[in-house]
Amino acid sequence: MPLPAPLTDALHAIFGPAACSTGLAERLAYAYDNSRLNAPPDAVVFPTTHAQVEALVRACRAHRVSLVARGRGSNTTGATVPVEGGVVASFERMNRILRIDPADRLAVVEPGVLNGDLQRALAPHGLFWPPDPTSSPWCSIGGNLACNSAGPRAVKYGTPRENTLGLRAVAGSGEGFRCGTYTSKGATGYDLTRLLIGSEGTLALITEATLKLTPRPSTIRTLRATYRDVGAAAQAVARIMGQPVTPCALEFIDETALRLAHAHAGDAVPLAGALLMIEVDGEPDALHAAVAAVADAARGEGLETLHVAADADEAQRLWAARKALSPAQRTIAPDKINEDVVVPVSRLPALVEGIRRLAARHEVLIVSFGHAGNGNLHVNLLPRDAAERGRAHACLAEVFALVVELEGTLSGEHGIGRSKREFMPLALEPATLALMRGVKHAFDPDAILNPGKLLP
């Protein structure tokens, strides 16, 4: 259904012909993300200023037309798919790094800045922004904030919520506002910054972010440990996280994943019951003792090999198994179901064993890997035909039930989007969901922002 003519006229007045399109080709290009959902918007606009975003929201609200914010579309849950049509606001042109302040350890950026571009700009200052999704070369800061997307370094340095000081945004009411601080401490009113982060564009559109920066450690050591089975590796994760030295990455890969990656990448990927990739960072004087402490915790029942990379080149070779996983899975199951559940680290052994049992019961190939130091496991169901797809969806519901039983939650970094919203009542009680709906109404009284996402 086309947009009302007065709204189309308003969009052209706000953005001009070069930044507003209702053509089919452009609409189709912004109809999908890294999920398999697909729904074309009725128009695509490309904001470059906060004032344009305010005018855009007010115009969409006046005509009760849905508005979906979009970064680079790398999310896997359909969070940026305009399932009800309307307008997509792509922030790819709002991509300036406005300020880097080493003394106050902060950067001010627009939402379209790519994560990788920001890291390169910070490197000469000896600083970095810790969130590092696998998609960092092409994902945007706005998208990272919308889904609270982190990556391997979150085990030591935290997620975007722990690394963002403040935001500028526009609520669904059309009102622009600032929240947060330019300081590392603040106790002034409700923490709207942390509320907006992870809200998937359902409350407000972020137009500027003040990010907390961290000094870049001078040295990193990479370790690779292989184990007899996934249980032994999961127990090792619990031991590693139970001692004082926190690794900056602790990645888990199960036997099925290793076999797939080995077939794809060859002998660079070892065959074992399970594998842990571990990184420890810090200053040279303290690093040797830190590596020794982590290595001691990695040793235990079921350990087969433990190797410390001699240099950066060898470290890159050791990471080959992790990097080969996604292409290896796509070769056998283009319709893979990629979920990222989280449990307390101490419950990781039970989660790994439970997933193994569910895979056998439903006769579905499941590959598990991910950020084990957070208890954040990527559970990939790999159906190869229609029958397996049906069994996979039944299995997925039981995976989520197992996660909740183990005091975990539905997502660590992918978010809920469209694909997991039906499972939200499994994770959250009715009173909690009711409060969330009240928050949604306060920010977005006419429910125009990213409808059909997050809340069931």
N, C-alpha and C positions, 0 to 999 in steps of 0.2 A: 504494500500500500504506500503510495508516494506521500511525501511530507506535505502538510498544509502549505499552500502558496505563500501566505504571510511569513511562515517560518523560513522557507527557502529564501525569500527576499531578505529576511533578517540575517541569515547566515552569510549570504553574499555581501551584505553591507558590513558585517563584522570582519570578515576574512578576505574579501576580494576574490576574484576568479582564480588566482594562482594558489589559494590555500583553502578552497572549498570545492568539492566535486560531488556530483550526483550521477556521474557516468557509470555505466555498468562495469567496465574494466576495473576502475578504482574501487568500486564497492566490493567486487569479488576479491580483490587483493587484501581487503581488510575484513573478510568474512570468517576467518579461521585463525587458530593459533596452533600450538604444538600438540593439542589434543586432536581427535578426529571429528570434533564438532564443526559445523559449518553453517552459517546463517548470514546472508548479506545485509549490511545496513542500508538505510535509505540515502544516507549522505556521509561523507568523510570530510572532516575539517582538520587543519594543522595549526594549532595555536602557537604563537611565539611570545605572548605577553600574558601577565596575570589579568590585566584588564579585559583582554579578549575572552579569557576563560569565564570571568564573571558575567560578561554579556552573553556568552554562549549558554551558561546554565540558566540565566534568567529567561532567555528566549525559549529554551526547551521546556522550562517549567510553565511558562505562560500557555504553551500549546499542549502540555501533558504528553510530551514525546520523550522516549527513553534516550539516555545519554551514557555511552560506555567509553571510559578512558582506556587508552592502549599505549603500552610501551613498545617493545619489539616483538610481542607475540610468542615468547619462548616458553610460556607456562603450559603445563600439561593437563589442566583441569577444565578447560573451556572458559576460564575466568574473563577473557577478553572477547568472547564470541557474542555478538549482538543478537541474542536469541529472540528478541522482540522487535528487531529492526531498529528504526530510529537513527541516531547520529553516533558515529564513532569519532572521538577526538584523539588523533594520533599525536603524541608529544615528541615525535622524532626530531622536529625542527626546533624545539625548545631545549637546546643542548649545550648551553654555555656553563663553563666553570666560572662562577662569579667572583670567587675569593678563595685563596688558600692562605691561612694564617698559622704559620708554624708555632709562634709564641703561645697562642691560645689553643693549638692543636685542633683546629676545625677547618672545614671547607664548606662553602656555600655553593650549591649547584642547582641547576634546573633539572627537571625530572627526566629529560631525554638524554642526558649524559650517559654514555656507555660505561659500565663498570670497569672494563679494561682500560678505557681512555683515562678515567679518573686515576687508576692505579699508576699509569705511566706518568701522569702529571705530578703525582705525589712523590714518586721515587727520588727525584733530585733533592727533595727536602728530607729524605730519610724517614718518611712517614707512609702509612697505608691505611685504607679503610678496610677493616677485617672481613666483612661479608664477601665471599668468593664463590658464588655458584659455578658449577661446571660450565655454564653458558656465559661466563663473564666477558668473553671477547665481544659478544653481541647483545647481551641483555642490558636493560637500562636501569639506572638507579631508581626511577619511579616504579618500575616493575618489581625490583627487589623490595622496595618499601611496601608496595601494595600487598605482596604475599609473604612478607617477612622472610624472604629467601636468603639463605646463608650459604652453607657449603662446608667443606672439611674443617676450615679453621674455627668454626663455631664452637668446637669442643673446648677450645682455650679462650677465644676472644669474644664469643657471643654472636648473636644474630643482629639484624638491623635495629631491633628494638633497643638493644644495649649499646648501639653505636650511632644513635641519632639524637641530637640535642634539641632540635626544633623544626617546625614545618610552617610553610605558608600554604594556604589551601582555599578552596571555594566549596562551601557546603551545598547540598541539594536545594537549599532555599535561595541560592544565588548570592549569599553573603560571603565576602572574602574575610579571612581571619588569619592571625598568627597564633601559634601555640609553641610551648617549650621555651628554651633559653639559649643564650650564647655562652653559658657557663656550665661547668661540669657538675655543679650542684644546684638544686632548685627545689623549693618546697612552697610553691605558690599556686594553690588551686588544684583542680583535677588535671591529671596527666593525659591531655588530649593527644599528645604526640604518640605515645605508645598505643592509644586507642585507634588512631588512624592507621598506624602501621599494621599490616595484616588484615585490614578491612576490605581489601580487594575492590576498591573504588566504589563501594556501596554507600559510603557516608559523605565523602568529599573528594574533590580532584586536587591532588598535590601539585603546586606550581613552583615550589622552591623547598630545598632541604638543607638544613645546617647539620653537617655530619661530624661526628667525633672521630678524630684521627688518633692513630697509635704509632709509636716509634717502630720502625722496621728492625727486627732482630738481625744481628750481623751474621749469624751462622745458623745453618739448618743441617741436621743429620737425618738420614732416611734409613729405616730398618725394614726388612721384610722377613716375616716368620710364616712358616707353613706348619700345618697341624694334621693330625691323623683324621680328624672329623670336625664337623661344625660345632659340636658340643665342646670339644677341647678349646677351639678358638674362642667361642663365646665366654667360656670360663676365664680365658686369658684376658679378654677385654675387661671383665669385672675386676681381675687382679690389677691390671694396669691403672684403671680409674680409681682403684681403692688405695693407691699409694700417693705420696705428696707431689710428685712431678707430673704436671699436666702436659700431655703431648699436644702439639698444635694440629695434628691430624692423626686419626686412628680409623682406618678404613677396613671393612670386613668384606670378603668375597667367598661365596660358598663353592662347593665342589662342582655343581652344575655350571655355574658361571665360569669357573676356571676351564672346564672342558670346552665350553663354547669359545672362550677367548683364545685358548690354545689352538683350536681348529682355525681360528681367524688370523691369529698373529704368529703362530709357530712356537718354536722352542723358547722364545723370550718369556713366555708365560708358563710357569711351572704347573704340573699336575699334582694335586694334593687334595686332602679332604676339606681343607679350608685354608685361607690365607689372610694375614693381617698386614696392611701397609701402615707404618708408623712414622711420624715425623716429630722431631724434638727440636725446638729452636731456642736461641738465647745467645749470650755472650761467650766467647771462646773459653774464658777461665772457668766457667761453671758448667759448660756443656758436657764435658767428659763424664762428670759425676751424674748428670741428668740422664744421659744416654745409658749409663750403666744401671741406674735405678729402673728405668723402663725395661731394659733388656732382662734384668733379673725377674721382673714381674711377668714378662712374656714367657719365660721358661716355666715348665710345669708338665703335668701329665698330658701326653699326646703331642708335644712339640716334636717336629721332625727336623726343621732347619731354621736357623736364625742368622741373618746376614746383615751387616751394616755397610752401606754404600761408602766407597772410598772417596768419591768426589761427586760433583753435580751431574756429570755425564752418566755415571753409573746409576745415580738416583733416578734420572729420567728413564733409563732402561728398566729399572725395577718397577716403575709405575706403568709399564707397558700393559700389564694385566688389566688394571683399572681402566685405562684409556681404550682398550680393545672391546670393552663390554657392550657398549651401545650398538656399534656397527655389527657385532657378532649376533646380537639378539635380533636385529632387524632382518638379518638374512634368513632366519627360520620362522619368524612370526611378525610380519609387518603390522598385525593388529594387536601387538602386545599391550597388556594392561599394566601401566606403570604407577605404582602407589608408593607413598613414603610414610610409613607409620612410625610411631615413636613409643617406646616403653622406658621405664627406669632402667638404667644400665644393669642393675642387679637382676632384672627380669629378662635380659636379652637371651640367656641360654634357654629359658622356657619358651620364648617367642620363636627362636630358631627351630627348636624341636617341634613345636606345635605346627609351624608352617610345613615342616617335612611331612608330618602326619596328614595334614590336609591335602597336600599335593598327591600323596599316595591314595587317599580315600576318593578324591575326585578325579583321579587319573589326568592330572593337568601338570605340565612342566612348569615349575616355578624356579626362578633364579633370584637369589637374595644377595644383596651387597649394600654397602652404604656407610654412613657416618656412625660407626659403632660406638665411638666415644660419647656420643649423645644418646645412644639407644635408638638412633634414627636409621631405620632399615628401609631400603628401597626393595619392595617386593614386586617382582615382575612376573606376571602370569603370561605364558606364551602359548596361546591357543593357535592351532594350525589349520582348523577347519570349523565348520558350523557347529558340529557336535561338541568339539572342545571349547568353543566360545560359550556355549550354554553352560557347560560344566564350570568354566572359569568364573562366570558371574556368580554362580551359586557358591563357589569356593571363596570368592572375594568377600561376600557377606560374612562368612564364618571367620575369615582372617580378621576383619574389623571387630567382630564379637570377641575373638581371642585377645586382641590388643586392648580392648576396654577392660576385659576381665583381668588383665595383667597391669591395670592402672595406667595404661597408656592413652594415646590420643590419635586421631585420624590422620594428622599431617604434621610434619615438622618444618617443611619449607615449600611444598608445592601449593599449599592452600586447599580450599574446598571447591571453589568455583561452581560449575554446574554438575560435575561428575560425581561429587561426594556429598552433595547437599542432602540427599535422601537419607543418608546415614547419620546426620547430625543428632537426631533424637536418641540415637544409640550412645552418643558420647556426652550429651548435655541433657540435664533434666528440664522438664517443662518450665519451671520457674526461671531458670537461667535463660532459656530461649526467649521467654516473655520479656525479660529485661533487655535482651539484645534487640528485640523488635521495638521496644520503647526508645532505645538509643537511635536506632535507624530512623524512626519517625521524627525525632528531635532534629537530626541533621538533614533529613530528606523527606519533608512532610508529604510530598506528592509521589514518593517512591519512583522517581525518574532515573536514579543513578544505578546503573548495572542491574536491572531487574532480573529475577530468576536465578540469582547467584547466592551462594553462601548460606543464607537462612532458608530453612525448608518452609 
